[in-house]
Amino acid sequence: MTVQNVSPMSAEETLALATSLGLPLDSERAPLIAGVLHHIHTVIARLDELPIDESCTPSFTFDASQGNQPC
């Protein structure tokens, strides 16, 4: 699995982004928010890498008497 290596935003970039979106953000919370944004971005990048080409039916629709094949 190859995940993009994204550098976290700085506190100043986070403050600028919040200001551009009209969101109030205290300067002392900006580093924490930048870390959370980086974590979320990393998780989404990992989820994008998952192979979801085939979809399985929900387990409650599985019927062994009909020979359904589980994933």
N, CA, C and O atoms as CSV, one atom per row, in Angstrom:
chain,resi,resn,atom,element,x,y,z
A,1,MET,N,N,0.846,-1.165,0.000
A,1,MET,CA,C,0.000,0.000,0.000
A,1,MET,C,C,0.892,1.229,0.000
A,1,MET,O,O,1.772,1.353,0.851
A,2,THR,N,N,0.680,2.135,-0.936
A,2,THR,CA,C,1.458,3.364,-0.977
A,2,THR,C,C,0.554,4.526,-0.614
A,2,THR,O,O,-0.413,4.826,-1.314
A,3,VAL,N,N,0.880,5.161,0.471
A,3,VAL,CA,C,0.088,6.289,0.953
A,3,VAL,C,C,0.861,7.560,0.676
A,3,VAL,O,O,2.076,7.615,0.867
A,4,GLN,N,N,0.159,8.569,0.229
A,4,GLN,CA,C,0.808,9.853,-0.016
A,4,GLN,C,C,1.390,10.384,1.280
A,4,GLN,O,O,0.765,10.300,2.337
A,5,ASN,N,N,2.572,10.920,1.189
A,5,ASN,CA,C,3.192,11.536,2.348
A,5,ASN,C,C,2.876,13.022,2.294
A,5,ASN,O,O,3.457,13.756,1.493
A,6,VAL,N,N,1.972,13.461,3.132
A,6,VAL,CA,C,1.525,14.840,3.144
A,6,VAL,C,C,2.062,15.502,4.393
A,6,VAL,O,O,1.885,14.998,5.502
A,7,SER,N,N,2.713,16.622,4.211
A,7,SER,CA,C,3.234,17.323,5.378
A,7,SER,C,C,2.095,18.082,6.054
A,7,SER,O,O,1.224,18.634,5.382
A,8,PRO,N,N,2.106,18.104,7.381
A,8,PRO,CA,C,1.032,18.793,8.092
A,8,PRO,C,C,1.095,20.302,7.877
A,8,PRO,O,O,2.158,20.869,7.627
A,9,MET,N,N,-0.054,20.924,7.981
A,9,MET,CA,C,-0.118,22.378,7.864
A,9,MET,C,C,0.489,23.007,9.105
A,9,MET,O,O,0.412,22.445,10.198
A,10,SER,N,N,1.084,24.160,8.935
A,10,SER,CA,C,1.601,24.884,10.088
A,10,SER,C,C,0.437,25.567,10.807
A,10,SER,O,O,-0.671,25.659,10.279
A,11,ALA,N,N,0.712,26.037,12.012
A,11,ALA,CA,C,-0.327,26.740,12.771
A,11,ALA,C,C,-0.774,27.994,12.028
A,11,ALA,O,O,-1.954,28.346,12.042
A,12,GLU,N,N,0.177,28.667,11.379
A,12,GLU,CA,C,-0.160,29.891,10.635
A,12,GLU,C,C,-1.040,29.578,9.431
A,12,GLU,O,O,-1.981,30.316,9.138
A,13,GLU,N,N,-0.734,28.481,8.731
A,13,GLU,CA,C,-1.557,28.080,7.586
A,13,GLU,C,C,-2.956,27.682,8.043
A,13,GLU,O,O,-3.943,27.975,7.369
A,14,THR,N,N,-3.034,27.024,9.176
A,14,THR,CA,C,-4.335,26.625,9.715
A,14,THR,C,C,-5.157,27.854,10.088
A,14,THR,O,O,-6.353,27.917,9.803
A,15,LEU,N,N,-4.517,28.826,10.722
A,15,LEU,CA,C,-5.219,30.075,11.056
A,15,LEU,C,C,-5.687,30.795,9.799
A,15,LEU,O,O,-6.807,31.303,9.755
A,16,ALA,N,N,-4.840,30.842,8.782
A,16,ALA,CA,C,-5.217,31.503,7.534
A,16,ALA,C,C,-6.391,30.793,6.869
A,16,ALA,O,O,-7.299,31.441,6.348
A,17,LEU,N,N,-6.371,29.466,6.886
A,17,LEU,CA,C,-7.472,28.704,6.303
A,17,LEU,C,C,-8.765,28.958,7.063
A,17,LEU,O,O,-9.810,29.185,6.453
A,18,ALA,N,N,-8.702,28.922,8.378
A,18,ALA,CA,C,-9.896,29.170,9.192
A,18,ALA,C,C,-10.441,30.574,8.942
A,18,ALA,O,O,-11.652,30.765,8.834
A,19,THR,N,N,-9.557,31.538,8.851
A,19,THR,CA,C,-9.981,32.920,8.597
A,19,THR,C,C,-10.623,33.049,7.222
A,19,THR,O,O,-11.633,33.736,7.070
A,20,SER,N,N,-10.041,32.391,6.218
A,20,SER,CA,C,-10.604,32.478,4.864
A,20,SER,C,C,-11.982,31.833,4.778
A,20,SER,O,O,-12.799,32.202,3.934
A,21,LEU,N,N,-12.233,30.860,5.664
A,21,LEU,CA,C,-13.542,30.202,5.686
A,21,LEU,C,C,-14.521,30.864,6.638
A,21,LEU,O,O,-15.675,30.448,6.743
A,22,GLY,N,N,-14.058,31.900,7.333
A,22,GLY,CA,C,-14.922,32.610,8.266
A,22,GLY,C,C,-15.141,31.860,9.566
A,22,GLY,O,O,-16.149,32.067,10.242
A,23,LEU,N,N,-14.203,30.987,9.925
A,23,LEU,CA,C,-14.319,30.207,11.152
A,23,LEU,C,C,-13.450,30.821,12.247
A,23,LEU,O,O,-12.273,31.105,12.022
A,24,PRO,N,N,-14.023,31.025,13.422
A,24,PRO,CA,C,-13.196,31.559,14.512
A,24,PRO,C,C,-12.259,30.473,15.046
A,24,PRO,O,O,-12.686,29.345,15.293
A,25,LEU,N,N,-10.995,30.815,15.219
A,25,LEU,CA,C,-10.015,29.874,15.723
A,25,LEU,C,C,-8.999,30.628,16.569
A,25,LEU,O,O,-8.336,31.550,16.094
A,26,ASP,N,N,-8.888,30.223,17.830
A,26,ASP,CA,C,-7.890,30.822,18.707
A,26,ASP,C,C,-6.501,30.394,18.263
A,26,ASP,O,O,-6.296,29.251,17.855
A,27,SER,N,N,-5.555,31.311,18.345
A,27,SER,CA,C,-4.203,31.011,17.892
A,27,SER,C,C,-3.543,29.915,18.724
A,27,SER,O,O,-2.662,29.214,18.227
A,28,GLU,N,N,-3.956,29.756,19.983
A,28,GLU,CA,C,-3.359,28.697,20.805
A,28,GLU,C,C,-3.897,27.316,20.460
A,28,GLU,O,O,-3.280,26.312,20.816
A,29,ARG,N,N,-5.035,27.243,19.774
A,29,ARG,CA,C,-5.589,25.952,19.356
A,29,ARG,C,C,-5.167,25.567,17.945
A,29,ARG,O,O,-5.379,24.429,17.526
A,30,ALA,N,N,-4.581,26.486,17.216
A,30,ALA,CA,C,-4.223,26.240,15.817
A,30,ALA,C,C,-3.288,25.039,15.641
A,30,ALA,O,O,-3.513,24.250,14.723
A,31,PRO,N,N,-2.252,24.855,16.469
A,31,PRO,CA,C,-1.403,23.664,16.278
A,31,PRO,C,C,-2.166,22.351,16.484
A,31,PRO,O,O,-1.925,21.376,15.772
A,32,LEU,N,N,-3.074,22.324,17.442
A,32,LEU,CA,C,-3.883,21.125,17.674
A,32,LEU,C,C,-4.773,20.835,16.469
A,32,LEU,O,O,-4.860,19.693,16.019
A,33,ILE,N,N,-5.425,21.853,15.956
A,33,ILE,CA,C,-6.309,21.693,14.799
A,33,ILE,C,C,-5.497,21.259,13.576
A,33,ILE,O,O,-5.960,20.433,12.790
A,34,ALA,N,N,-4.297,21.806,13.411
A,34,ALA,CA,C,-3.439,21.407,12.289
A,34,ALA,C,C,-3.097,19.928,12.387
A,34,ALA,O,O,-3.087,19.233,11.371
A,35,GLY,N,N,-2.816,19.433,13.585
A,35,GLY,CA,C,-2.532,18.019,13.772
A,35,GLY,C,C,-3.723,17.141,13.461
A,35,GLY,O,O,-3.573,16.080,12.854
A,36,VAL,N,N,-4.909,17.571,13.872
A,36,VAL,CA,C,-6.130,16.812,13.593
A,36,VAL,C,C,-6.405,16.783,12.094
A,36,VAL,O,O,-6.769,15.739,11.551
A,37,LEU,N,N,-6.233,17.918,11.422
A,37,LEU,CA,C,-6.427,17.960,9.976
A,37,LEU,C,C,-5.463,17.023,9.258
A,37,LEU,O,O,-5.844,16.353,8.298
A,38,HIS,N,N,-4.233,16.975,9.715
A,38,HIS,CA,C,-3.250,16.076,9.114
A,38,HIS,C,C,-3.647,14.615,9.339
A,38,HIS,O,O,-3.532,13.790,8.432
A,39,HIS,N,N,-4.107,14.304,10.532
A,39,HIS,CA,C,-4.527,12.931,10.826
A,39,HIS,C,C,-5.702,12.528,9.932
A,39,HIS,O,O,-5.702,11.434,9.367
A,40,ILE,N,N,-6.687,13.394,9.803
A,40,ILE,CA,C,-7.854,13.100,8.967
A,40,ILE,C,C,-7.424,12.901,7.513
A,40,ILE,O,O,-7.890,11.976,6.848
A,41,HIS,N,N,-6.546,13.757,7.027
A,41,HIS,CA,C,-6.078,13.643,5.648
A,41,HIS,C,C,-5.336,12.328,5.434
A,41,HIS,O,O,-5.490,11.690,4.392
A,42,THR,N,N,-4.536,11.920,6.409
A,42,THR,CA,C,-3.796,10.670,6.313
A,42,THR,C,C,-4.744,9.469,6.292
A,42,THR,O,O,-4.544,8.532,5.520
A,43,VAL,N,N,-5.765,9.499,7.131
A,43,VAL,CA,C,-6.739,8.406,7.171
A,43,VAL,C,C,-7.487,8.310,5.849
A,43,VAL,O,O,-7.679,7.215,5.322
A,44,ILE,N,N,-7.909,9.442,5.315
A,44,ILE,CA,C,-8.635,9.428,4.042
A,44,ILE,C,C,-7.742,8.918,2.921
A,44,ILE,O,O,-8.203,8.185,2.046
A,45,ALA,N,N,-6.452,9.303,2.939
A,45,ALA,CA,C,-5.529,8.813,1.921
A,45,ALA,C,C,-5.388,7.298,2.015
A,45,ALA,O,O,-5.322,6.625,0.986
A,46,ARG,N,N,-5.339,6.754,3.219
A,46,ARG,CA,C,-5.246,5.302,3.382
A,46,ARG,C,C,-6.525,4.612,2.916
A,46,ARG,O,O,-6.461,3.560,2.279
A,47,LEU,N,N,-7.674,5.185,3.221
A,47,LEU,CA,C,-8.937,4.598,2.769
A,47,LEU,C,C,-9.040,4.616,1.250
A,47,LEU,O,O,-9.592,3.691,0.653
A,48,ASP,N,N,-8.515,5.660,0.624
A,48,ASP,CA,C,-8.537,5.728,-0.838
A,48,ASP,C,C,-7.701,4.624,-1.473
A,48,ASP,O,O,-7.949,4.240,-2.616
A,49,GLU,N,N,-6.717,4.113,-0.748
A,49,GLU,CA,C,-5.842,3.071,-1.273
A,49,GLU,C,C,-6.436,1.669,-1.158
A,49,GLU,O,O,-5.914,0.732,-1.764
A,50,LEU,N,N,-7.515,1.507,-0.396
A,50,LEU,CA,C,-8.094,0.179,-0.205
A,50,LEU,C,C,-8.712,-0.333,-1.504
A,50,LEU,O,O,-9.381,0.418,-2.213
A,51,PRO,N,N,-8.493,-1.599,-1.813
A,51,PRO,CA,C,-9.088,-2.165,-3.026
A,51,PRO,C,C,-10.566,-2.491,-2.793
A,51,PRO,O,O,-10.896,-3.488,-2.150
A,52,ILE,N,N,-11.422,-1.666,-3.306
A,52,ILE,CA,C,-12.862,-1.890,-3.121
A,52,ILE,C,C,-13.532,-2.138,-4.471
A,52,ILE,O,O,-14.650,-1.685,-4.718
A,53,ASP,N,N,-12.833,-2.864,-5.337
A,53,ASP,CA,C,-13.371,-3.149,-6.661
A,53,ASP,C,C,-14.585,-4.063,-6.599
A,53,ASP,O,O,-15.539,-3.887,-7.358
A,54,GLU,N,N,-14.552,-5.033,-5.702
A,54,GLU,CA,C,-15.678,-5.947,-5.598
A,54,GLU,C,C,-16.491,-5.607,-4.358
A,54,GLU,O,O,-15.942,-5.271,-3.308
A,55,SER,N,N,-17.776,-5.697,-4.494
A,55,SER,CA,C,-18.618,-5.410,-3.342
A,55,SER,C,C,-19.301,-6.693,-2.893
A,55,SER,O,O,-19.758,-7.486,-3.716
A,56,CYS,N,N,-19.365,-6.882,-1.621
A,56,CYS,CA,C,-20.000,-8.056,-1.045
A,56,CYS,C,C,-21.397,-7.681,-0.564
A,56,CYS,O,O,-21.645,-6.554,-0.134
A,57,THR,N,N,-22.294,-8.645,-0.646
A,57,THR,CA,C,-23.619,-8.402,-0.107
A,57,THR,C,C,-23.534,-8.395,1.413
A,57,THR,O,O,-22.657,-9.043,1.984
A,58,PRO,N,N,-24.415,-7.688,2.063
A,58,PRO,CA,C,-24.399,-7.682,3.527
A,58,PRO,C,C,-24.575,-9.086,4.082
A,58,PRO,O,O,-25.235,-9.922,3.465
A,59,SER,N,N,-23.998,-9.345,5.225
A,59,SER,CA,C,-24.021,-10.691,5.797
A,59,SER,C,C,-25.440,-11.167,6.091
A,59,SER,O,O,-25.690,-12.373,6.077
A,60,PHE,N,N,-26.367,-10.268,6.353
A,60,PHE,CA,C,-27.731,-10.703,6.669
A,60,PHE,C,C,-28.460,-11.231,5.436
A,60,PHE,O,O,-29.532,-11.820,5.576
A,61,THR,N,N,-27.913,-11.041,4.228
A,61,THR,CA,C,-28.548,-11.582,3.029
A,61,THR,C,C,-27.953,-12.908,2.595
A,61,THR,O,O,-28.410,-13.502,1.618
A,62,PHE,N,N,-26.938,-13.381,3.307
A,62,PHE,CA,C,-26.285,-14.642,2.975
A,62,PHE,C,C,-27.214,-15.801,3.301
A,62,PHE,O,O,-27.790,-15.859,4.387
A,63,ASP,N,N,-27.357,-16.721,2.357
A,63,ASP,CA,C,-28.209,-17.892,2.544
A,63,ASP,C,C,-27.432,-19.108,2.103
A,63,ASP,O,O,-27.246,-19.317,0.904
A,64,ALA,N,N,-26.974,-19.916,3.037
A,64,ALA,CA,C,-26.145,-21.089,2.739
A,64,ALA,C,C,-26.915,-22.119,1.917
A,64,ALA,O,O,-26.311,-22.871,1.153
A,65,SER,N,N,-28.212,-22.163,2.061
A,65,SER,CA,C,-28.987,-23.168,1.314
A,65,SER,C,C,-29.004,-22.865,-0.185
A,65,SER,O,O,-29.266,-23.760,-0.988
A,66,GLN,N,N,-28.733,-21.634,-0.568
A,66,GLN,CA,C,-28.720,-21.264,-1.976
A,66,GLN,C,C,-27.312,-21.302,-2.555
A,66,GLN,O,O,-27.118,-20.974,-3.725
A,67,GLY,N,N,-26.348,-21.689,-1.769
A,67,GLY,CA,C,-24.978,-21.786,-2.265
A,67,GLY,C,C,-24.309,-20.447,-2.469
A,67,GLY,O,O,-23.383,-20.344,-3.273
A,68,ASN,N,N,-24.744,-19.427,-1.776
A,68,ASN,CA,C,-24.095,-18.113,-1.889
A,68,ASN,C,C,-22.658,-18.205,-1.425
A,68,ASN,O,O,-22.365,-18.885,-0.442
A,69,GLN,N,N,-21.769,-17.537,-2.110
A,69,GLN,CA,C,-20.367,-17.545,-1.743
A,69,GLN,C,C,-20.064,-16.272,-0.938
A,69,GLN,O,O,-20.298,-15.164,-1.422
A,70,PRO,N,N,-19.545,-16.427,0.286
A,70,PRO,CA,C,-19.180,-15.237,1.059
A,70,PRO,C,C,-17.914,-14.612,0.466
A,70,PRO,O,O,-17.168,-15.271,-0.259
A,71,CYS,N,N,-17.694,-13.396,0.767
A,71,CYS,CA,C,-16.492,-12.705,0.292
A,71,CYS,C,C,-15.270,-13.187,1.018
A,71,CYS,O,O,-14.166,-12.716,0.748
